[in-house]
Amino acid sequence: MIDHDRLFKELLSNFFPEFIELFFPDVSAYWDRDSLQFLPQEMFTDITEGERKIVDLLVQAAFINQKALFIIHTEHQSYTKSDFNARMFRYFARLHEKYDLPVYPIVIYSHDFPQRPEANSYSIEFPGWKVLEFNYRVIQLNCLNWQDFVNHQNPVASALMSKMRMDAQERPTVKLVSLQLLSTLGLNPAQVQLISGFIDTYLKLNAEEKAVFEEQLATIEPRQQEEVMQIVTSWMEEGIQQGRQEGRQQEAATLVLRLLNRRFSGVSSQLQERIQNLSTAELEDLAEALLDFNTVADLEAWLGNR
């Protein structure tokens, strides 16, 4: 399962000015870029759904050459939801009440289907009288053409082309173009890794697509071809390292479970699942601690303290 919210939050948190400059140049014309300050996440209770919601991203900014402040509230949605416009209004009202500042609300939709335009307003009306009209900005990636962003020297464009509208046969091309753009931006290795990982997550090619990608890669200018290959190689190395780490964790979990099953003549499936989810370091600690366990209750207590 892809953790869409985490990927988008990492991208926007690291490249928020570039995100605004790409999609809302009017805002970047009147904000003081050096004044940006990320605010703590807000958690609201959604009474209608009976659950608690965490606001995705809050950034405070100052108007250029002014002391006045405003807040940009950005929400990411990986699926369509019919009443999301009402939720955006509730977020707006609560944030405005808490901070007593103007709030600029944005939603970025990353779902693939449906491609119908999402709502960008919420209103309350009576016959002949409109009490409220609340508007917010919407970026719906599946309604944007990736070709329109190829020439933007912007890391967010490089990443988000992977989620824009494309034909199935264009996937290898979009991946190559995204990586070509990324290689020209002069980012540091950590930034390149973040964006290239984003691209690879959403444009993971099958064998046939990889062959097309490699054919197209061979046709580009040699220096840029080398730069793109360096990015691709870093994915492979990271994947191998991750596989090794996962293999060590699985081996450690298997050994600990074998020791526990011998010591207590069986461990419940619920406890086994909790143990398998421990990190390698935690499993090593458990392997030492279990020597002092007398009952399964001791194991449960140890797990409860983690």
HURA-V397698 format. One record per backbone hydrogen bond with DSSP energy under -1.0 kcal/mol. CO is the residue of the C=O (numbers start at 1). NH is the residue of the N-H. If there is no record, write none. Layout:
CO_NH / CO_NH
//
This chain:
2_4 / 3_7 / 4_8 / 5_9 / 6_10 / 7_11 / 8_12 / 9_13 / 10_14 / 11_15 / 15_19 / 16_20 / 17_21 / 18_22 / 19_23 / 20_24 / 24_27 / 24_28 / 27_30 / 27_31 / 30_64 / 32_35 / 37_60 / 42_55 / 44_53 / 45_47 / 46_50 / 46_51 / 51_46 / 53_44 / 57_74 / 58_39 / 59_72 / 60_37 / 61_70 / 62_32 / 63_66 / 68_63 / 70_61 / 71_104 / 72_59 / 73_106 / 74_57 / 75_108 / 77_110 / 81_84 / 83_87 / 84_88 / 85_89 / 86_90 / 87_91 / 88_92 / 89_93 / 90_94 / 91_95 / 92_96 / 93_97 / 94_98 / 95_99 / 96_100 / 102_71 / 104_73 / 105_137 / 106_75 / 107_139 / 108_77 / 109_141 / 120_136 / 122_134 / 124_131 / 124_132 / 126_129 / 129_126 / 132_124 / 134_122 / 137_107 / 139_109 / 140_143 / 141_144 / 144_165 / 145_148 / 146_149 / 149_152 / 152_154 / 154_158 / 155_159 / 156_160 / 157_161 / 159_162 / 160_163 / 161_164 / 165_146 / 167_170 / 168_171 / 170_174 / 171_175 / 172_176 / 173_177 / 174_178 / 175_179 / 176_180 / 177_181 / 178_182 / 179_183 / 181_184 / 182_185 / 188_192 / 189_193 / 190_194 / 191_195 / 192_196 / 193_197 / 194_198 / 195_199 / 196_200 / 197_201 / 198_202 / 199_203 / 206_210 / 207_211 / 208_212 / 209_213 / 210_214 / 211_215 / 212_216 / 213_217 / 214_218 / 216_219 / 217_220 / 221_225 / 222_226 / 223_227 / 224_228 / 225_229 / 226_230 / 227_231 / 228_232 / 229_233 / 230_234 / 231_235 / 232_236 / 233_237 / 234_238 / 235_239 / 236_240 / 237_241 / 238_242 / 239_243 / 240_244 / 241_245 / 242_246 / 243_247 / 244_248 / 245_249 / 246_250 / 247_251 / 248_252 / 249_253 / 250_254 / 251_255 / 252_256 / 253_257 / 254_258 / 255_259 / 256_260 / 257_261 / 258_262 / 259_263 / 260_264 / 261_265 / 268_272 / 269_273 / 270_274 / 271_275 / 272_276 / 273_277 / 275_278 / 279_283 / 280_284 / 281_285 / 282_286 / 283_287 / 284_288 / 285_289 / 286_290 / 288_291 / 289_292 / 290_293 / 295_299 / 296_300 / 297_301 / 298_302 / 299_303 / 300_304 / 301_305 / 303_306
//
